């Protein structure tokens, strides 16, 4: 059996300078960039005119980049995280951030800033987990999804690099990676991504809520468990 490298390699669809790659590195893994999906802009019009909503809610940097040039000066934008806010790239917008980069914290921000409710545009990808839509159903906070983009597999598909593990960041990524990763560890960013791995017949070894701190804990704990197992195994 081949001896595994001292620092196991983990493939993820982010460049080396991305914060998530930094989290992977801090957890003891070597991040290996693997870009196998691309962004497809839908070109969809917003379901409500921008001037008729209380605010625009943006879940991801991808959505922020798509809608940024379409927004009127001074519009209030509730961004899920700092990366999403930065992706808007506009100093003339009223950008607000929740206490944590999570949809649950974003809902708290909406309710705190607009206690009487209202209409909110939600710029998101085609396969978002729809937390805000479900949580706000039959409430004064009316969420109107604006499907701005979708994630698609690259064609041709690049070969998976030589790694010991992969991290899927979306259900689409899990579905693509599942048949390619029978002999490597599979980690999932979010429950929906883990469910996609399972549906594809290649369950994830572990998954975490989409929070950087929990990603670090998951990867660090798994690596520590592996190292302990190796130390206890007879020669």
NUGUNU-714435 format. One record per atom (N, C-alpha, C): residue in one letter; x, y, z. Coordinates in steps of 0.02 Angstrom, whole numbers, padded with zeros to 5 digits, always signed. Example, Ala and Ser with C-alpha at 12.3 -4.5 7.8 and 13.67 -1.06 7.14 Angstrom:
<pts>
A+00660-00284+00390A+00615-00225+00390A+00660-00165+00390S+00642-00112+00354S+00684-00053+00357S+00645+00002+00394
</pts>
This chain:
<pts>
X+00042-00060+00000X+00000+00000+00000X+00044+00063+00000X+00025+00111-00041X+00064+00172-00045X+00055+00214+00018X+00111+00239+00045X+00108+00280+00104X+00078+00349+00087X+00026+00370+00123X-00004+00434+00107X+00043+00492+00121X+00036+00548+00086X+00080+00606+00097X+00070+00634+00167X+00123+00668+00193X+00118+00697+00259X+00062+00747+00263X+00052+00786+00210X-00003+00834+00207X-00051+00812+00151X-00107+00783+00169X-00153+00758+00117X-00181+00815+00075X-00194+00799+00012X-00217+00848-00036X-00294+00846-00042X-00323+00905-00046X-00395+00911-00052X-00413+00957-00110X-00453+00932-00156X-00474+00971-00214X-00536+01011-00198X-00537+01075-00218X-00596+01116-00211X-00598+01167-00267X-00658+01189-00283X-00668+01234-00340X-00657+01307-00319X-00599+01321-00293X-00581+01389-00274X-00506+01398-00286X-00484+01459-00303X-00412+01471-00312X-00375+01470-00246X-00310+01465-00249X-00269+01459-00188X-00275+01520-00143X-00289+01579-00171X-00294+01640-00130X-00364+01649-00099X-00410+01604-00114X-00478+01611-00087X-00478+01595-00012X-00521+01629+00028X-00523+01615+00100X-00536+01542+00117X-00577+01507+00078X-00591+01436+00093X-00528+01393+00084X-00487+01411+00035X-00423+01376+00027X-00380+01387+00088X-00383+01446+00116X-00345+01461+00177X-00370+01419+00236X-00436+01410+00240X-00464+01368+00294X-00440+01296+00286X-00441+01271+00225X-00417+01203+00212X-00345+01195+00234X-00305+01245+00218X-00233+01244+00236X-00224+01245+00312X-00262+01287+00346X-00257+01291+00419X-00278+01225+00453X-00322+01188+00421X-00345+01125+00449X-00296+01068+00437X-00241+01083+00403X-00189+01032+00394X-00188+00998+00327X-00230+01022+00280X-00233+00993+00214X-00200+01039+00163X-00180+01011+00106X-00153+01050+00052X-00208+01063+00001X-00231+01125-00007X-00285+01139-00055X-00259+01133-00127X-00298+01100-00169X-00281+01092-00239X-00339+01121-00280X-00328+01179-00313X-00383+01209-00353X-00406+01161-00408X-00472+01154-00413X-00500+01111-00465X-00564+01144-00491X-00558+01178-00547X-00615+01215-00576X-00650+01170-00627X-00708+01145-00609X-00743+01099-00653X-00816+01120-00667X-00835+01179-00642X-00901+01207-00659X-00890+01280-00680X-00941+01307-00712X-00938+01377-00733X-01005+01410-00720X-01005+01476-00721X-01065+01515-00707X-01102+01531-00772X-01166+01515-00772X-01208+01529-00830X-01260+01581-00809X-01255+01641-00836X-01302+01695-00819X-01369+01682-00853X-01423+01686-00815X-01489+01672-00844X-01517+01729-00885X-01498+01791-00868X-01526+01849-00902X-01598+01863-00883X-01622+01833-00829X-01691+01841-00808X-01703+01912-00781X-01761+01939-00797X-01781+02004-00769X-01803+01994-00697X-01794+02045-00654X-01819+02038-00584X-01894+02031-00583X-01921+01989-00538X-01993+01978-00536X-02033+02039-00514X-02000+02087-00482X-02030+02151-00464X-01983+02206-00485X-02009+02265-00504X-01965+02321-00518X-01922+02338-00457X-01859+02355-00469X-01813+02368-00413X-01838+02424-00368X-01873+02473-00396X-01895+02530-00356X-01955+02514-00312X-01984+02454-00319X-02043+02436-00280X-02027+02389-00222X-01963+02375-00210X-01946+02330-00155X-01909+02368-00101X-01913+02341-00040X-01877+02372+00016X-01802+02363+00010X-01781+02306-00015X-01709+02292-00019X-01698+02233-00066X-01636+02228-00089X-01613+02170-00126X-01572+02126-00080X-01588+02062-00078X-01552+02013-00037X-01507+01973-00085X-01443+01968-00069X-01395+01934-00112X-01360+01879-00072X-01361+01818-00099X-01335+01761-00061X-01262+01744-00076X-01236+01764-00134X-01170+01740-00153X-01133+01792-00195X-01066+01787-00198X-01028+01831-00242X-01049+01824-00315X-01067+01764-00336X-01088+01754-00406X-01150+01796-00421X-01201+01792-00378X-01261+01832-00388X-01246+01906-00385X-01202+01926-00339X-01185+01997-00333X-01153+02024-00397X-01108+01986-00427X-01075+02007-00488X-01125+02015-00545X-01175+01970-00548X-01223+01971-00602X-01267+02034-00598X-01290+02052-00538X-01340+02105-00532X-01310+02174-00519X-01246+02178-00502X-01217+02240-00479X-01231+02299-00526X-01219+02290-00590X-01227+02346-00637X-01300+02366-00649X-01346+02324-00626X-01418+02337-00637X-01450+02377-00581X-01414+02387-00527X-01444+02417-00467X-01440+02493-00468X-01494+02526-00448X-01493+02600-00445X-01451+02624-00386X-01423+02683-00394X-01383+02714-00342X-01423+02720-00277X-01390+02701-00221X-01422+02708-00156X-01465+02649-00135X-01473+02599-00178X-01516+02543-00160X-01488+02505-00101X-01531+02483-00056X-01511+02443+00001X-01502+02371-00021X-01443+02343-00005X-01427+02274-00022X-01407+02238+00042X-01441+02184+00056X-01425+02142+00114X-01385+02083+00089X-01319+02084+00102X-01274+02033+00076X-01260+01980+00129X-01258+01917+00109X-01250+01864+00158X-01182+01865+00192X-01130+01888+00157X-01064+01889+00187X-01021+01943+00157X-00961+01951+00186X-00916+02004+00163X-00894+01993+00091X-00883+01930+00072X-00864+01916+00003X-00917+01936-00046X-00980+01925-00027X-01036+01944-00070X-01040+02020-00075X-01030+02055-00019X-01031+02128-00019X-00975+02155-00064X-00915+02126-00058X-00859+02149-00099X-00873+02138-00174X-00907+02083-00189X-00921+02067-00260X-00969+02117-00292X-01009+02152-00252X-01052+02203-00280X-01010+02259-00312X-00953+02274-00281X-00906+02321-00310X-00934+02392-00319X-00979+02412-00277X-01011+02477-00284X-01008+02514-00217X-00981+02576-00218X-00979+02616-00158X-01042+02659-00150X-01084+02660-00200X-01144+02702-00198X-01206+02662-00178X-01197+02602-00151X-01252+02561-00127X-01252+02560-00051X-01311+02551-00021X-01317+02543+00051X-01313+02469+00067X-01252+02445+00081X-01241+02373+00091X-01241+02357+00165X-01283+02309+00185X-01288+02288+00255X-01268+02214+00260X-01235+02197+00315X-01213+02128+00326X-01243+02100+00390X-01260+02035+00392X-01283+02004+00454X-01225+01990+00501X-01239+01967+00560X-01186+01953+00609X-01144+01892+00588X-01174+01846+00550X-01138+01787+00525X-01157+01778+00451X-01112+01746+00414X-01124+01735+00342X-01167+01673+00332X-01228+01677+00358X-01275+01621+00353X-01344+01647+00336X-01383+01607+00300X-01451+01628+00281X-01493+01642+00343X-01482+01603+00396X-01521+01613+00457X-01508+01682+00487X-01445+01703+00487X-01428+01770+00513X-01453+01824+00466X-01455+01809+00402X-01482+01857+00353X-01556+01869+00365X-01592+01817+00383X-01663+01825+00399X-01672+01870+00460X-01630+01860+00510X-01633+01903+00570X-01620+01976+00552X-01574+01988+00505X-01560+02056+00483X-01620+02087+00448X-01652+02048+00405X-01711+02072+00370X-01766+02091+00420X-01779+02048+00467X-01833+02060+00515X-01817+02119+00562X-01752+02127+00579X-01733+02182+00623X-01738+02249+00588X-01718+02252+00525X-01717+02315+00488X-01786+02333+00461X-01828+02283+00451X-01894+02295+00424X-01947+02259+00466X-01958+02282+00527X-02005+02247+00572X-02076+02244+00547X-02095+02289+00502X-02163+02289+00475X-02169+02245+00412X-02114+02216+00390X-02116+02173+00331X-02103+02212+00268X-02123+02184+00212X-02114+02216+00147X-02097+02166+00094X-02079+02193+00034X-02060+02152-00023X-01985+02154-00032X-01955+02096-00043X-01882+02090-00049X-01865+02047-00109X-01821+02073-00151X-01795+02033-00206X-01738+01990-00179X-01736+01927-00199X-01684+01881-00178X-01645+01858-00239X-01586+01886-00250X-01543+01865-00305X-01506+01802-00285X-01517+01748-00321X-01487+01684-00301X-01476+01639-00362X-01440+01586-00351X-01429+01536-00403X-01489+01490-00411X-01489+01454-00465X-01546+01412-00482X-01560+01359-00430X-01508+01333-00396X-01517+01277-00350X-01501+01297-00278X-01517+01357-00260X-01509+01378-00191X-01554+01335-00146X-01537+01330-00083X-01576+01287-00038X-01643+01317-00019X-01658+01379-00039X-01723+01410-00031X-01743+01420+00042X-01694+01430+00085X-01710+01439+00156X-01754+01500+00168X-01735+01557+00139X-01772+01619+00152X-01844+01615+00126X-01853+01586+00067X-01920+01580+00040X-01965+01540+00086X-01938+01484+00110X-01979+01441+00154X-01991+01474+00222X-01939+01504+00251X-01945+01534+00317X-01993+01593+00317X-01999+01628+00262X-02040+01689+00259X-02110+01676+00230X-02124+01615+00213X-02189+01599+00185X-02245+01616+00235X-02297+01650+00211X-02354+01670+00252X-02335+01717+00309X-02284+01759+00297X-02263+01810+00345X-02265+01878+00311X-02258+01932+00349X-02256+01999+00317X-02195+02011+00272X-02143+01967+00278X-02083+01975+00237X-02090+01932+00174X-02106+01966+00119X-02120+01930+00057X-02057+01927+00013X-02033+01867+00004X-01971+01855-00033X-01988+01837-00106X-01957+01874-00152X-01969+01863-00224X-01904+01839-00256X-01897+01775-00270X-01834+01749-00298X-01820+01777-00368X-01758+01796-00377X-01733+01820-00442X-01676+01773-00460X-01689+01725-00504X-01639+01674-00522X-01590+01705-00572X-01534+01726-00547X-01486+01764-00588X-01435+01721-00624X-01421+01661-00598X-01368+01620-00627X-01379+01547-00610X-01343+01505-00645X-01343+01433-00630X-01272+01406-00639X-01258+01354-00602X-01192+01322-00606X-01198+01263-00655X-01151+01259-00702X-01152+01206-00751X-01084+01172-00755X-01084+01109-00774X-01021+01072-00781X-00983+01095-00842X-00918+01099-00836X-00877+01117-00893X-00876+01061-00945X-00870+01081-01007X-00868+01033-01062X-00812+01054-01109X-00758+01015-01113X-00749+00949-01082X-00733+00955-01007X-00748+00902-00971X-00735+00901-00899X-00661+00889-00886X-00628+00934-00848X-00558+00923-00832X-00550+00863-00785X-00495+00827-00793X-00482+00769-00751X-00472+00789-00679X-00495+00747-00634X-00485+00759-00563X-00411+00753-00547X-00381+00803-00513X-00310+00798-00496X-00299+00742-00445X-00236+00724-00436X-00218+00671-00389X-00224+00699-00318X-00277+00678-00283X-00291+00703-00216X-00315+00646-00172X-00315+00660-00107X-00343+00611-00059X-00415+00627-00041X-00439+00688-00057X-00507+00707-00038X-00532+00763-00085X-00597+00771-00085X-00628+00827-00121X-00677+00861-00074X-00689+00924-00088X-00740+00963-00051X-00789+00990-00102X-00851+00967-00099X-00904+00993-00142X-00937+01051-00107X-00945+01106-00144X-00973+01167-00115X-01046+01178-00134X-01075+01134-00173X-01144+01141-00194X-01171+01072-00214X-01237+01063-00215X-01265+01000-00239X-01243+00982-00310X-01239+01032-00354X-01216+01019-00422X-01145+00990-00422X-01101+01019-00381X-01033+00994-00378X-01031+00923-00351X-01073+00908-00301X-01075+00840-00273X-01097+00790-00326X-01147+00807-00366X-01171+00762-00418X-01118+00748-00470X-01078+00799-00486X-01025+00790-00535X-00968+00749-00506X-00949+00763-00443X-00892+00730-00413X-00906+00658-00393X-00968+00641-00378X-00985+00575-00351X-00955+00517-00392X-00967+00514-00457X-00940+00456-00494X-00865+00458-00504X-00834+00515-00489X-00762+00523-00500X-00721+00509-00437X-00755+00498-00380X-00720+00498-00316X-00732+00435-00276X-00735+00378-00309X-00747+00316-00273X-00690+00298-00226X-00630+00321-00242X-00571+00302-00203X-00541+00359-00162X-00578+00414-00155X-00553+00470-00115X-00607+00490-00065X-00588+00528-00015X-00635+00552+00035X-00678+00608+00005X-00740+00610+00027X-00787+00660+00003X-00813+00701+00062X-00803+00767+00059X-00829+00812+00109X-00880+00858+00076X-00931+00878+00114X-00985+00919+00086X-00994+00982+00127X-01003+01038+00091X-01016+01104+00120X-01092+01113+00121X-01123+01095+00177X-01195+01101+00183X-01232+01035+00177X-01289+01031+00210X-01328+00969+00211X-01355+00951+00142X-01377+01001+00104X-01403+00988+00037X-01349+00957-00008X-01287+00978+00000X-01232+00950-00039X-01219+00878-00018X-01222+00864+00047X-01214+00796+00071X-01269+00751+00044X-01330+00776+00042X-01386+00738+00016X-01377+00723-00059X-01348+00770-00095X-01335+00759-00166X-01283+00703-00176X-01232+00702-00135X-01183+00647-00137X-01219+00580-00126X-01261+00578-00075X-01296+00515-00059X-01341+00493-00116X-01378+00540-00145X-01422+00522-00201X-01383+00494-00260X-01321+00518-00268X-01280+00495-00324X-01244+00429-00308X-01257+00401-00249X-01228+00337-00232X-01158+00339-00204X-01135+00398-00184X-01068+00405-00155X-01072+00450-00094X-01096+00424-00038X-01106+00465+00022X-01042+00500+00045X-01051+00560+00072X-00995+00598+00098X-00971+00567+00164X-00907+00569+00176X-00880+00546+00240X-00899+00594+00296X-00908+00658+00279X-00928+00707+00330X-00955+00769+00294X-00997+00807+00330X-01020+00870+00303X-01027+00920+00360X-01029+00983+00344X-01036+01036+00394X-01083+01089+00368X-01110+01129+00414X-01148+01187+00394X-01101+01234+00357X-01128+01273+00310X-01084+01317+00270X-01057+01376+00309X-01012+01361+00356X-00977+01412+00395X-00903+01395+00395X-00859+01443+00383X-00787+01429+00381X-00761+01395+00444X-00785+01417+00503X-00760+01388+00565X-00778+01314+00570X-00837+01296+00545X-00859+01226+00548X-00823+01184+00495X-00806+01215+00440X-00766+01180+00390X-00698+01163+00419X-00667+01211+00452X-00602+01198+00484X-00608+01141+00534X-00660+01142+00576X-00668+01090+00627X-00677+01022+00595X-00718+01018+00543X-00730+00954+00510X-00666+00925+00481X-00629+00965+00444X-00569+00940+00411X-00515+00923+00462X-00507+00966+00513X-00455+00954+00563X-00471+00890+00603X-00534+00881+00622X-00553+00822+00660X-00543+00758+00619X-00562+00761+00556X-00554+00701+00514X-00480+00684+00505X-00439+00734+00496X-00367+00722+00487X-00337+00694+00551X-00357+00721+00609X-00332+00696+00672X-00352+00624+00683X-00414+00607+00666X-00438+00538+00673X-00398+00491+00628X-00383+00512+00568X-00344+00471+00522X-00274+00459+00550X-00243+00512+00576X-00175+00506+00602X-00174+00460+00663X-00225+00465+00705X-00228+00421+00764X-00236+00348+00742X-00277+00337+00692X-00287+00269+00667X-00223+00240+00639X-00185+00280+00603X-00122+00258+00575X-00071+00241+00630X-00070+00282+00683X-00023+00270+00737X-00040+00207+00776X-00105+00191+00780X-00126+00132+00818X-00124+00068+00776X-00118+00074+00710X-00117+00016+00667X-00051-00021+00675X-00053-00089+00677X+00010-00127+00683X+00052-00120+00620X+00117-00122+00628X+00162-00114+00571X+00157-00175+00525
</pts>
